[in-house]
Amino acid sequence: MSVYSHLVHLEQQLFDALARMIPEMPSEAQREAEQTNLPVIASQVERFRYRLAYWSKRKGDLEQR
């Protein structure tokens, strides 16, 4: 769980940093970042959140036994 927690945090920081940088980029770079980079990073964040939720639930299930 710790690994996924760190990965969620890292990817979210990357997403936020890129989102802050995009308005200062040339328009073509903005478009490219918005169409390719942001969706990929957002997908990673969601995937790691899903895995973190899975393992959190799994841990809770095992502790109830």
mmCIF file as Biopython writes it, N, C-alpha, C and O atoms, coordinates in Angstrom:
data_model
#
loop_
_atom_site.group_PDB
_atom_site.id
_atom_site.type_symbol
_atom_site.label_atom_id
_atom_site.label_alt_id
_atom_site.label_comp_id
_atom_site.label_asym_id
_atom_site.label_entity_id
_atom_site.label_seq_id
_atom_site.pdbx_PDB_ins_code
_atom_site.Cartn_x
_atom_site.Cartn_y
_atom_site.Cartn_z
_atom_site.occupancy
_atom_site.B_iso_or_equiv
_atom_site.auth_seq_id
_atom_site.auth_asym_id
_atom_site.pdbx_PDB_model_num
ATOM 1   N N  . MET A ? 1  ? 0.820   -1.194  0.000   1.0 0.0 1  A 1 
ATOM 2   C CA . MET A ? 1  ? 0.000   0.000   0.000   1.0 0.0 1  A 1 
ATOM 3   C C  . MET A ? 1  ? 0.868   1.265   0.000   1.0 0.0 1  A 1 
ATOM 4   O O  . MET A ? 1  ? 0.533   2.273   -0.621  1.0 0.0 1  A 1 
ATOM 5   N N  . SER A ? 2  ? 1.967   1.176   0.701   1.0 0.0 2  A 1 
ATOM 6   C CA . SER A ? 2  ? 2.864   2.324   0.776   1.0 0.0 2  A 1 
ATOM 7   C C  . SER A ? 2  ? 3.396   2.703   -0.609  1.0 0.0 2  A 1 
ATOM 8   O O  . SER A ? 2  ? 3.490   3.883   -0.947  1.0 0.0 2  A 1 
ATOM 9   N N  . VAL A ? 3  ? 3.738   1.694   -1.398  1.0 0.0 3  A 1 
ATOM 10  C CA . VAL A ? 3  ? 4.265   1.941   -2.743  1.0 0.0 3  A 1 
ATOM 11  C C  . VAL A ? 3  ? 3.231   2.684   -3.588  1.0 0.0 3  A 1 
ATOM 12  O O  . VAL A ? 3  ? 3.558   3.682   -4.230  1.0 0.0 3  A 1 
ATOM 13  N N  . TYR A ? 4  ? 1.985   2.203   -3.590  1.0 0.0 4  A 1 
ATOM 14  C CA . TYR A ? 4  ? 0.958   2.852   -4.399  1.0 0.0 4  A 1 
ATOM 15  C C  . TYR A ? 4  ? 0.622   4.240   -3.875  1.0 0.0 4  A 1 
ATOM 16  O O  . TYR A ? 4  ? 0.314   5.140   -4.656  1.0 0.0 4  A 1 
ATOM 17  N N  . SER A ? 5  ? 0.677   4.415   -2.582  1.0 0.0 5  A 1 
ATOM 18  C CA . SER A ? 5  ? 0.449   5.739   -2.017  1.0 0.0 5  A 1 
ATOM 19  C C  . SER A ? 5  ? 1.498   6.725   -2.518  1.0 0.0 5  A 1 
ATOM 20  O O  . SER A ? 5  ? 1.175   7.854   -2.887  1.0 0.0 5  A 1 
ATOM 21  N N  . HIS A ? 6  ? 2.742   6.295   -2.526  1.0 0.0 6  A 1 
ATOM 22  C CA . HIS A ? 6  ? 3.825   7.158   -3.033  1.0 0.0 6  A 1 
ATOM 23  C C  . HIS A ? 6  ? 3.667   7.418   -4.533  1.0 0.0 6  A 1 
ATOM 24  O O  . HIS A ? 6  ? 3.884   8.537   -4.996  1.0 0.0 6  A 1 
ATOM 25  N N  . LEU A ? 7  ? 3.294   6.398   -5.281  1.0 0.0 7  A 1 
ATOM 26  C CA . LEU A ? 7  ? 3.132   6.568   -6.729  1.0 0.0 7  A 1 
ATOM 27  C C  . LEU A ? 7  ? 1.980   7.513   -7.059  1.0 0.0 7  A 1 
ATOM 28  O O  . LEU A ? 7  ? 2.084   8.330   -7.973  1.0 0.0 7  A 1 
ATOM 29  N N  . VAL A ? 8  ? 0.889   7.399   -6.317  1.0 0.0 8  A 1 
ATOM 30  C CA . VAL A ? 8  ? -0.236  8.331   -6.517  1.0 0.0 8  A 1 
ATOM 31  C C  . VAL A ? 8  ? 0.243   9.749   -6.263  1.0 0.0 8  A 1 
ATOM 32  O O  . VAL A ? 8  ? -0.030  10.657  -7.049  1.0 0.0 8  A 1 
ATOM 33  N N  . HIS A ? 9  ? 0.952   9.933   -5.172  1.0 0.0 9  A 1 
ATOM 34  C CA . HIS A ? 9  ? 1.445   11.271  -4.821  1.0 0.0 9  A 1 
ATOM 35  C C  . HIS A ? 9  ? 2.394   11.813  -5.896  1.0 0.0 9  A 1 
ATOM 36  O O  . HIS A ? 9  ? 2.274   12.967  -6.307  1.0 0.0 9  A 1 
ATOM 37  N N  . LEU A ? 10 ? 3.327   10.985  -6.347  1.0 0.0 10 A 1 
ATOM 38  C CA . LEU A ? 10 ? 4.284   11.397  -7.369  1.0 0.0 10 A 1 
ATOM 39  C C  . LEU A ? 10 ? 3.587   11.787  -8.669  1.0 0.0 10 A 1 
ATOM 40  O O  . LEU A ? 10 ? 3.834   12.861  -9.218  1.0 0.0 10 A 1 
ATOM 41  N N  . GLU A ? 11 ? 2.719   10.910  -9.152  1.0 0.0 11 A 1 
ATOM 42  C CA . GLU A ? 11 ? 2.041   11.183  -10.426 1.0 0.0 11 A 1 
ATOM 43  C C  . GLU A ? 11 ? 1.135   12.415  -10.318 1.0 0.0 11 A 1 
ATOM 44  O O  . GLU A ? 11 ? 1.019   13.182  -11.273 1.0 0.0 11 A 1 
ATOM 45  N N  . GLN A ? 12 ? 0.497   12.606  -9.162  1.0 0.0 12 A 1 
ATOM 46  C CA . GLN A ? 12 ? -0.351  13.781  -8.983  1.0 0.0 12 A 1 
ATOM 47  C C  . GLN A ? 12 ? 0.485   15.053  -8.997  1.0 0.0 12 A 1 
ATOM 48  O O  . GLN A ? 12 ? 0.072   16.072  -9.551  1.0 0.0 12 A 1 
ATOM 49  N N  . GLN A ? 13 ? 1.662   14.988  -8.384  1.0 0.0 13 A 1 
ATOM 50  C CA . GLN A ? 13 ? 2.563   16.142  -8.420  1.0 0.0 13 A 1 
ATOM 51  C C  . GLN A ? 13 ? 3.008   16.452  -9.844  1.0 0.0 13 A 1 
ATOM 52  O O  . GLN A ? 13 ? 3.063   17.616  -10.238 1.0 0.0 13 A 1 
ATOM 53  N N  . LEU A ? 14 ? 3.327   15.417  -10.615 1.0 0.0 14 A 1 
ATOM 54  C CA . LEU A ? 14 ? 3.711   15.615  -12.017 1.0 0.0 14 A 1 
ATOM 55  C C  . LEU A ? 14 ? 2.574   16.243  -12.812 1.0 0.0 14 A 1 
ATOM 56  O O  . LEU A ? 14 ? 2.783   17.176  -13.587 1.0 0.0 14 A 1 
ATOM 57  N N  . PHE A ? 15 ? 1.363   15.716  -12.609 1.0 0.0 15 A 1 
ATOM 58  C CA . PHE A ? 15 ? 0.194   16.245  -13.306 1.0 0.0 15 A 1 
ATOM 59  C C  . PHE A ? 15 ? -0.010  17.722  -12.961 1.0 0.0 15 A 1 
ATOM 60  O O  . PHE A ? 15 ? -0.201  18.550  -13.852 1.0 0.0 15 A 1 
ATOM 61  N N  . ASP A ? 16 ? 0.030   18.049  -11.671 1.0 0.0 16 A 1 
ATOM 62  C CA . ASP A ? 16 ? -0.176  19.429  -11.229 1.0 0.0 16 A 1 
ATOM 63  C C  . ASP A ? 16 ? 0.898   20.365  -11.766 1.0 0.0 16 A 1 
ATOM 64  O O  . ASP A ? 16 ? 0.599   21.483  -12.186 1.0 0.0 16 A 1 
ATOM 65  N N  . ALA A ? 17 ? 2.147   19.911  -11.755 1.0 0.0 17 A 1 
ATOM 66  C CA . ALA A ? 17 ? 3.243   20.747  -12.263 1.0 0.0 17 A 1 
ATOM 67  C C  . ALA A ? 17 ? 3.075   21.011  -13.758 1.0 0.0 17 A 1 
ATOM 68  O O  . ALA A ? 17 ? 3.245   22.141  -14.215 1.0 0.0 17 A 1 
ATOM 69  N N  . LEU A ? 18 ? 2.742   19.970  -14.514 1.0 0.0 18 A 1 
ATOM 70  C CA . LEU A ? 18 ? 2.549   20.151  -15.952 1.0 0.0 18 A 1 
ATOM 71  C C  . LEU A ? 18 ? 1.360   21.075  -16.226 1.0 0.0 18 A 1 
ATOM 72  O O  . LEU A ? 18 ? 1.421   21.933  -17.107 1.0 0.0 18 A 1 
ATOM 73  N N  . ALA A ? 19 ? 0.289   20.894  -15.471 1.0 0.0 19 A 1 
ATOM 74  C CA . ALA A ? 19 ? -0.888  21.749  -15.652 1.0 0.0 19 A 1 
ATOM 75  C C  . ALA A ? 19 ? -0.554  23.223  -15.385 1.0 0.0 19 A 1 
ATOM 76  O O  . ALA A ? 19 ? -1.096  24.114  -16.039 1.0 0.0 19 A 1 
ATOM 77  N N  . ARG A ? 20 ? 0.326   23.468  -14.436 1.0 0.0 20 A 1 
ATOM 78  C CA . ARG A ? 20 ? 0.743   24.851  -14.153 1.0 0.0 20 A 1 
ATOM 79  C C  . ARG A ? 20 ? 1.632   25.408  -15.258 1.0 0.0 20 A 1 
ATOM 80  O O  . ARG A ? 20 ? 1.608   26.608  -15.531 1.0 0.0 20 A 1 
ATOM 81  N N  . MET A ? 21 ? 2.417   24.540  -15.893 1.0 0.0 21 A 1 
ATOM 82  C CA . MET A ? 21 ? 3.359   24.977  -16.923 1.0 0.0 21 A 1 
ATOM 83  C C  . MET A ? 21 ? 2.695   25.215  -18.275 1.0 0.0 21 A 1 
ATOM 84  O O  . MET A ? 21 ? 3.155   26.053  -19.051 1.0 0.0 21 A 1 
ATOM 85  N N  . ILE A ? 22 ? 1.639   24.500  -18.559 1.0 0.0 22 A 1 
ATOM 86  C CA . ILE A ? 22 ? 1.015   24.547  -19.881 1.0 0.0 22 A 1 
ATOM 87  C C  . ILE A ? 22 ? 0.643   25.959  -20.331 1.0 0.0 22 A 1 
ATOM 88  O O  . ILE A ? 22 ? 0.917   26.306  -21.480 1.0 0.0 22 A 1 
ATOM 89  N N  . PRO A ? 23 ? 0.033   26.790  -19.484 1.0 0.0 23 A 1 
ATOM 90  C CA . PRO A ? 23 ? -0.335  28.133  -19.961 1.0 0.0 23 A 1 
ATOM 91  C C  . PRO A ? 23 ? 0.846   28.983  -20.425 1.0 0.0 23 A 1 
ATOM 92  O O  . PRO A ? 23 ? 0.658   29.933  -21.185 1.0 0.0 23 A 1 
ATOM 93  N N  . GLU A ? 24 ? 2.044   28.660  -19.986 1.0 0.0 24 A 1 
ATOM 94  C CA . GLU A ? 24 ? 3.229   29.443  -20.367 1.0 0.0 24 A 1 
ATOM 95  C C  . GLU A ? 24 ? 3.931   28.885  -21.605 1.0 0.0 24 A 1 
ATOM 96  O O  . GLU A ? 24 ? 4.897   29.479  -22.084 1.0 0.0 24 A 1 
ATOM 97  N N  . MET A ? 25 ? 3.466   27.768  -22.119 1.0 0.0 25 A 1 
ATOM 98  C CA . MET A ? 25 ? 4.084   27.140  -23.289 1.0 0.0 25 A 1 
ATOM 99  C C  . MET A ? 25 ? 3.563   27.767  -24.582 1.0 0.0 25 A 1 
ATOM 100 O O  . MET A ? 25 ? 2.482   28.354  -24.605 1.0 0.0 25 A 1 
ATOM 101 N N  . PRO A ? 26 ? 4.338   27.636  -25.649 1.0 0.0 26 A 1 
ATOM 102 C CA . PRO A ? 26 ? 3.815   28.032  -26.965 1.0 0.0 26 A 1 
ATOM 103 C C  . PRO A ? 26 ? 2.546   27.214  -27.271 1.0 0.0 26 A 1 
ATOM 104 O O  . PRO A ? 26 ? 2.381   26.103  -26.766 1.0 0.0 26 A 1 
ATOM 105 N N  . SER A ? 27 ? 1.675   27.763  -28.082 1.0 0.0 27 A 1 
ATOM 106 C CA . SER A ? 27 ? 0.362   27.145  -28.309 1.0 0.0 27 A 1 
ATOM 107 C C  . SER A ? 27 ? 0.442   25.703  -28.819 1.0 0.0 27 A 1 
ATOM 108 O O  . SER A ? 27 ? -0.349  24.860  -28.396 1.0 0.0 27 A 1 
ATOM 109 N N  . GLU A ? 28 ? 1.366   25.413  -29.703 1.0 0.0 28 A 1 
ATOM 110 C CA . GLU A ? 28 ? 1.479   24.037  -30.208 1.0 0.0 28 A 1 
ATOM 111 C C  . GLU A ? 28 ? 1.940   23.085  -29.113 1.0 0.0 28 A 1 
ATOM 112 O O  . GLU A ? 28 ? 1.485   21.943  -29.049 1.0 0.0 28 A 1 
ATOM 113 N N  . ALA A ? 29 ? 2.835   23.546  -28.258 1.0 0.0 29 A 1 
ATOM 114 C CA . ALA A ? 29 ? 3.284   22.722  -27.130 1.0 0.0 29 A 1 
ATOM 115 C C  . ALA A ? 29 ? 2.142   22.527  -26.132 1.0 0.0 29 A 1 
ATOM 116 O O  . ALA A ? 29 ? 1.989   21.451  -25.554 1.0 0.0 29 A 1 
ATOM 117 N N  . GLN A ? 30 ? 1.351   23.570  -25.937 1.0 0.0 30 A 1 
ATOM 118 C CA . GLN A ? 30 ? 0.179   23.453  -25.055 1.0 0.0 30 A 1 
ATOM 119 C C  . GLN A ? 30 ? -0.749  22.361  -25.556 1.0 0.0 30 A 1 
ATOM 120 O O  . GLN A ? 30 ? -1.166  21.485  -24.799 1.0 0.0 30 A 1 
ATOM 121 N N  . ARG A ? 31 ? -1.061  22.424  -26.828 1.0 0.0 31 A 1 
ATOM 122 C CA . ARG A ? 31 ? -1.966  21.439  -27.433 1.0 0.0 31 A 1 
ATOM 123 C C  . ARG A ? 31 ? -1.433  20.016  -27.266 1.0 0.0 31 A 1 
ATOM 124 O O  . ARG A ? 31 ? -2.163  19.103  -26.881 1.0 0.0 31 A 1 
ATOM 125 N N  . GLU A ? 32 ? -0.172  19.855  -27.559 1.0 0.0 32 A 1 
ATOM 126 C CA . GLU A ? 32 ? 0.444   18.529  -27.456 1.0 0.0 32 A 1 
ATOM 127 C C  . GLU A ? 32 ? 0.417   18.016  -26.020 1.0 0.0 32 A 1 
ATOM 128 O O  . GLU A ? 32 ? 0.075   16.859  -25.776 1.0 0.0 32 A 1 
ATOM 129 N N  . ALA A ? 33 ? 0.773   18.870  -25.080 1.0 0.0 33 A 1 
ATOM 130 C CA . ALA A ? 33 ? 0.768   18.473  -23.663 1.0 0.0 33 A 1 
ATOM 131 C C  . ALA A ? 33 ? -0.646  18.132  -23.194 1.0 0.0 33 A 1 
ATOM 132 O O  . ALA A ? 33 ? -0.846  17.161  -22.465 1.0 0.0 33 A 1 
ATOM 133 N N  . GLU A ? 34 ? -1.612  18.926  -23.610 1.0 0.0 34 A 1 
ATOM 134 C CA . GLU A ? 34 ? -3.007  18.690  -23.201 1.0 0.0 34 A 1 
ATOM 135 C C  . GLU A ? 34 ? -3.576  17.422  -23.834 1.0 0.0 34 A 1 
ATOM 136 O O  . GLU A ? 34 ? -4.380  16.722  -23.219 1.0 0.0 34 A 1 
ATOM 137 N N  . GLN A ? 35 ? -3.161  17.134  -25.049 1.0 0.0 35 A 1 
ATOM 138 C CA . GLN A ? 35 ? -3.718  15.980  -25.745 1.0 0.0 35 A 1 
ATOM 139 C C  . GLN A ? 35 ? -2.980  14.673  -25.466 1.0 0.0 35 A 1 
ATOM 140 O O  . GLN A ? 35 ? -3.554  13.593  -25.606 1.0 0.0 35 A 1 
ATOM 141 N N  . THR A ? 36 ? -1.718  14.767  -25.074 1.0 0.0 36 A 1 
ATOM 142 C CA . THR A ? 36 ? -0.960  13.528  -24.863 1.0 0.0 36 A 1 
ATOM 143 C C  . THR A ? 36 ? -0.469  13.375  -23.433 1.0 0.0 36 A 1 
ATOM 144 O O  . THR A ? 36 ? -0.791  12.384  -22.777 1.0 0.0 36 A 1 
ATOM 145 N N  . ASN A ? 37 ? 0.293   14.322  -22.942 1.0 0.0 37 A 1 
ATOM 146 C CA . ASN A ? 37 ? 0.919   14.170  -21.630 1.0 0.0 37 A 1 
ATOM 147 C C  . ASN A ? 37 ? -0.086  14.129  -20.480 1.0 0.0 37 A 1 
ATOM 148 O O  . ASN A ? 37 ? -0.054  13.213  -19.658 1.0 0.0 37 A 1 
ATOM 149 N N  . LEU A ? 38 ? -0.970  15.110  -20.423 1.0 0.0 38 A 1 
ATOM 150 C CA . LEU A ? 38 ? -1.923  15.148  -19.311 1.0 0.0 38 A 1 
ATOM 151 C C  . LEU A ? 38 ? -2.794  13.893  -19.240 1.0 0.0 38 A 1 
ATOM 152 O O  . LEU A ? 38 ? -2.963  13.339  -18.154 1.0 0.0 38 A 1 
ATOM 153 N N  . PRO A ? 39 ? -3.351  13.429  -20.355 1.0 0.0 39 A 1 
ATOM 154 C CA . PRO A ? 39 ? -4.172  12.215  -20.262 1.0 0.0 39 A 1 
ATOM 155 C C  . PRO A ? 39 ? -3.388  10.978  -19.791 1.0 0.0 39 A 1 
ATOM 156 O O  . PRO A ? 39 ? -3.919  10.149  -19.052 1.0 0.0 39 A 1 
ATOM 157 N N  . VAL A ? 40 ? -2.142  10.861  -20.216 1.0 0.0 40 A 1 
ATOM 158 C CA . VAL A ? 40 ? -1.330  9.715   -19.802 1.0 0.0 40 A 1 
ATOM 159 C C  . VAL A ? 40 ? -1.075  9.773   -18.294 1.0 0.0 40 A 1 
ATOM 160 O O  . VAL A ? 40 ? -1.224  8.770   -17.596 1.0 0.0 40 A 1 
ATOM 161 N N  . ILE A ? 41 ? -0.696  10.933  -17.802 1.0 0.0 41 A 1 
ATOM 162 C CA . ILE A ? 41 ? -0.428  11.072  -16.373 1.0 0.0 41 A 1 
ATOM 163 C C  . ILE A ? 41 ? -1.712  10.881  -15.568 1.0 0.0 41 A 1 
ATOM 164 O O  . ILE A ? 41 ? -1.696  10.231  -14.523 1.0 0.0 41 A 1 
ATOM 165 N N  . ALA A ? 42 ? -2.817  11.440  -16.045 1.0 0.0 42 A 1 
ATOM 166 C CA . ALA A ? 42 ? -4.101  11.264  -15.348 1.0 0.0 42 A 1 
ATOM 167 C C  . ALA A ? 42 ? -4.481  9.792   -15.283 1.0 0.0 42 A 1 
ATOM 168 O O  . ALA A ? 42 ? -5.002  9.325   -14.270 1.0 0.0 42 A 1 
ATOM 169 N N  . SER A ? 43 ? -4.224  9.074   -16.345 1.0 0.0 43 A 1 
ATOM 170 C CA . SER A ? 43 ? -4.510  7.646   -16.379 1.0 0.0 43 A 1 
ATOM 171 C C  . SER A ? 43 ? -3.656  6.896   -15.348 1.0 0.0 43 A 1 
ATOM 172 O O  . SER A ? 43 ? -4.142  5.995   -14.665 1.0 0.0 43 A 1 
ATOM 173 N N  . GLN A ? 44 ? -2.403  7.276   -15.249 1.0 0.0 44 A 1 
ATOM 174 C CA . GLN A ? 44 ? -1.520  6.655   -14.262 1.0 0.0 44 A 1 
ATOM 175 C C  . GLN A ? 44 ? -2.021  6.918   -12.841 1.0 0.0 44 A 1 
ATOM 176 O O  . GLN A ? 44 ? -2.052  6.012   -12.007 1.0 0.0 44 A 1 
ATOM 177 N N  . VAL A ? 45 ? -2.410  8.154   -12.576 1.0 0.0 45 A 1 
ATOM 178 C CA . VAL A ? 45 ? -2.927  8.498   -11.241 1.0 0.0 45 A 1 
ATOM 179 C C  . VAL A ? 45 ? -4.121  7.622   -10.915 1.0 0.0 45 A 1 
ATOM 180 O O  . VAL A ? 45 ? -4.195  7.059   -9.823  1.0 0.0 45 A 1 
ATOM 181 N N  . GLU A ? 46 ? -5.051  7.500   -11.839 1.0 0.0 46 A 1 
ATOM 182 C CA . GLU A ? 46 ? -6.252  6.697   -11.592 1.0 0.0 46 A 1 
ATOM 183 C C  . GLU A ? 46 ? -5.915  5.224   -11.415 1.0 0.0 46 A 1 
ATOM 184 O O  . GLU A ? 46 ? -6.494  4.554   -10.559 1.0 0.0 46 A 1 
ATOM 185 N N  . ARG A ? 47 ? -5.001  4.724   -12.200 1.0 0.0 47 A 1 
ATOM 186 C CA . ARG A ? 47 ? -4.607  3.321   -12.091 1.0 0.0 47 A 1 
ATOM 187 C C  . ARG A ? 47 ? -3.977  3.037   -10.729 1.0 0.0 47 A 1 
ATOM 188 O O  . ARG A ? 47 ? -4.284  2.024   -10.099 1.0 0.0 47 A 1 
ATOM 189 N N  . PHE A ? 48 ? -3.099  3.927   -10.277 1.0 0.0 48 A 1 
ATOM 190 C CA . PHE A ? 48 ? -2.475  3.733   -8.979  1.0 0.0 48 A 1 
ATOM 191 C C  . PHE A ? 48 ? -3.484  3.920   -7.844  1.0 0.0 48 A 1 
ATOM 192 O O  . PHE A ? 48 ? -3.405  3.224   -6.831  1.0 0.0 48 A 1 
ATOM 193 N N  . ARG A ? 49 ? -4.421  4.840   -7.997  1.0 0.0 49 A 1 
ATOM 194 C CA . ARG A ? 49 ? -5.480  4.995   -6.978  1.0 0.0 49 A 1 
ATOM 195 C C  . ARG A ? 49 ? -6.330  3.733   -6.897  1.0 0.0 49 A 1 
ATOM 196 O O  . ARG A ? 49 ? -6.693  3.290   -5.807  1.0 0.0 49 A 1 
ATOM 197 N N  . TYR A ? 50 ? -6.641  3.164   -8.038  1.0 0.0 50 A 1 
ATOM 198 C CA . TYR A ? 50 ? -7.430  1.932   -8.073  1.0 0.0 50 A 1 
ATOM 199 C C  . TYR A ? 50 ? -6.683  0.808   -7.344  1.0 0.0 50 A 1 
ATOM 200 O O  . TYR A ? 50 ? -7.268  0.080   -6.543  1.0 0.0 50 A 1 
ATOM 201 N N  . ARG A ? 51 ? -5.403  0.680   -7.629  1.0 0.0 51 A 1 
ATOM 202 C CA . ARG A ? 51 ? -4.608  -0.370  -6.986  1.0 0.0 51 A 1 
ATOM 203 C C  . ARG A ? 51 ? -4.480  -0.132  -5.484  1.0 0.0 51 A 1 
ATOM 204 O O  . ARG A ? 51 ? -4.544  -1.074  -4.694  1.0 0.0 51 A 1 
ATOM 205 N N  . LEU A ? 52 ? -4.300  1.118   -5.098  1.0 0.0 52 A 1 
ATOM 206 C CA . LEU A ? 52 ? -4.229  1.451   -3.678  1.0 0.0 52 A 1 
ATOM 207 C C  . LEU A ? 52 ? -5.542  1.096   -2.982  1.0 0.0 52 A 1 
ATOM 208 O O  . LEU A ? 52 ? -5.533  0.533   -1.887  1.0 0.0 52 A 1 
ATOM 209 N N  . ALA A ? 53 ? -6.659  1.419   -3.607  1.0 0.0 53 A 1 
ATOM 210 C CA . ALA A ? 53 ? -7.967  1.086   -3.027  1.0 0.0 53 A 1 
ATOM 211 C C  . ALA A ? 53 ? -8.140  -0.425  -2.919  1.0 0.0 53 A 1 
ATOM 212 O O  . ALA A ? 53 ? -8.649  -0.924  -1.916  1.0 0.0 53 A 1 
ATOM 213 N N  . TYR A ? 54 ? -7.719  -1.148  -3.943  1.0 0.0 54 A 1 
ATOM 214 C CA . TYR A ? 54 ? -7.817  -2.609  -3.911  1.0 0.0 54 A 1 
ATOM 215 C C  . TYR A ? 54 ? -7.049  -3.174  -2.724  1.0 0.0 54 A 1 
ATOM 216 O O  . TYR A ? 54 ? -7.580  -3.970  -1.950  1.0 0.0 54 A 1 
ATOM 217 N N  . TRP A ? 55 ? -5.794  -2.754  -2.588  1.0 0.0 55 A 1 
ATOM 218 C CA . TRP A ? 55 ? -4.964  -3.316  -1.516  1.0 0.0 55 A 1 
ATOM 219 C C  . TRP A ? 55 ? -5.414  -2.848  -0.140  1.0 0.0 55 A 1 
ATOM 220 O O  . TRP A ? 55 ? -5.266  -3.577  0.841   1.0 0.0 55 A 1 
ATOM 221 N N  . SER A ? 56 ? -5.957  -1.650  -0.057  1.0 0.0 56 A 1 
ATOM 222 C CA . SER A ? 56 ? -6.516  -1.185  1.217   1.0 0.0 56 A 1 
ATOM 223 C C  . SER A ? 56 ? -7.690  -2.057  1.625   1.0 0.0 56 A 1 
ATOM 224 O O  . SER A ? 56 ? -7.808  -2.447  2.787   1.0 0.0 56 A 1 
ATOM 225 N N  . LYS A ? 57 ? -8.560  -2.364  0.667   1.0 0.0 57 A 1 
ATOM 226 C CA . LYS A ? 57 ? -9.703  -3.232  0.942   1.0 0.0 57 A 1 
ATOM 227 C C  . LYS A ? 57 ? -9.232  -4.631  1.287   1.0 0.0 57 A 1 
ATOM 228 O O  . LYS A ? 57 ? -9.736  -5.251  2.224   1.0 0.0 57 A 1 
ATOM 229 N N  . ARG A ? 58 ? -8.274  -5.125  0.537   1.0 0.0 58 A 1 
ATOM 230 C CA . ARG A ? 58 ? -7.745  -6.470  0.784   1.0 0.0 58 A 1 
ATOM 231 C C  . ARG A ? 58 ? -7.150  -6.570  2.183   1.0 0.0 58 A 1 
ATOM 232 O O  . ARG A ? 58 ? -7.362  -7.562  2.880   1.0 0.0 58 A 1 
ATOM 233 N N  . LYS A ? 59 ? -6.417  -5.558  2.590   1.0 0.0 59 A 1 
ATOM 234 C CA . LYS A ? 59 ? -5.839  -5.531  3.926   1.0 0.0 59 A 1 
ATOM 235 C C  . LYS A ? 59 ? -6.942  -5.555  4.986   1.0 0.0 59 A 1 
ATOM 236 O O  . LYS A ? 59 ? -6.857  -6.304  5.959   1.0 0.0 59 A 1 
ATOM 237 N N  . GLY A ? 60 ? -7.974  -4.734  4.793   1.0 0.0 60 A 1 
ATOM 238 C CA . GLY A ? 60 ? -9.089  -4.708  5.718   1.0 0.0 60 A 1 
ATOM 239 C C  . GLY A ? 60 ? -9.786  -6.057  5.801   1.0 0.0 60 A 1 
ATOM 240 O O  . GLY A ? 60 ? -10.153 -6.508  6.886   1.0 0.0 60 A 1 
ATOM 241 N N  . ASP A ? 61 ? -9.966  -6.697  4.652   1.0 0.0 61 A 1 
ATOM 242 C CA . ASP A ? 61 ? -10.587 -8.027  4.623   1.0 0.0 61 A 1 
ATOM 243 C C  . ASP A ? 61 ? -9.770  -9.045  5.410   1.0 0.0 61 A 1 
ATOM 244 O O  . ASP A ? 61 ? -10.317 -9.842  6.172   1.0 0.0 61 A 1 
ATOM 245 N N  . LEU A ? 62 ? -8.458  -9.007  5.218   1.0 0.0 62 A 1 
ATOM 246 C CA . LEU A ? 62 ? -7.585  -9.948  5.898   1.0 0.0 62 A 1 
ATOM 247 C C  . LEU A ? 62 ? -7.528  -9.699  7.409   1.0 0.0 62 A 1 
ATOM 248 O O  . LEU A ? 62 ? -7.410  -10.640 8.194   1.0 0.0 62 A 1 
ATOM 249 N N  . GLU A ? 63 ? -7.611  -8.451  7.802   1.0 0.0 63 A 1 
ATOM 250 C CA . GLU A ? 63 ? -7.581  -8.123  9.225   1.0 0.0 63 A 1 
ATOM 251 C C  . GLU A ? 63 ? -8.851  -8.561  9.948   1.0 0.0 63 A 1 
ATOM 252 O O  . GLU A ? 63 ? -8.836  -8.759  11.163  1.0 0.0 63 A 1 
ATOM 253 N N  . GLN A ? 64 ? -9.938  -8.712  9.218   1.0 0.0 64 A 1 
ATOM 254 C CA . GLN A ? 64 ? -11.203 -9.125  9.816   1.0 0.0 64 A 1 
ATOM 255 C C  . GLN A ? 64 ? -11.237 -10.625 10.092  1.0 0.0 64 A 1 
ATOM 256 O O  . GLN A ? 64 ? -12.099 -11.086 10.840  1.0 0.0 64 A 1 
ATOM 257 N N  . ARG A ? 65 ? -10.346 -11.378 9.522   1.0 0.0 65 A 1 
ATOM 258 C CA . ARG A ? 65 ? -10.331 -12.830 9.701   1.0 0.0 65 A 1 
ATOM 259 C C  . ARG A ? 65 ? -9.805  -13.232 11.039  1.0 0.0 65 A 1 
ATOM 260 O O  . ARG A ? 65 ? -9.731  -14.423 11.341  1.0 0.0 65 A 1 
#
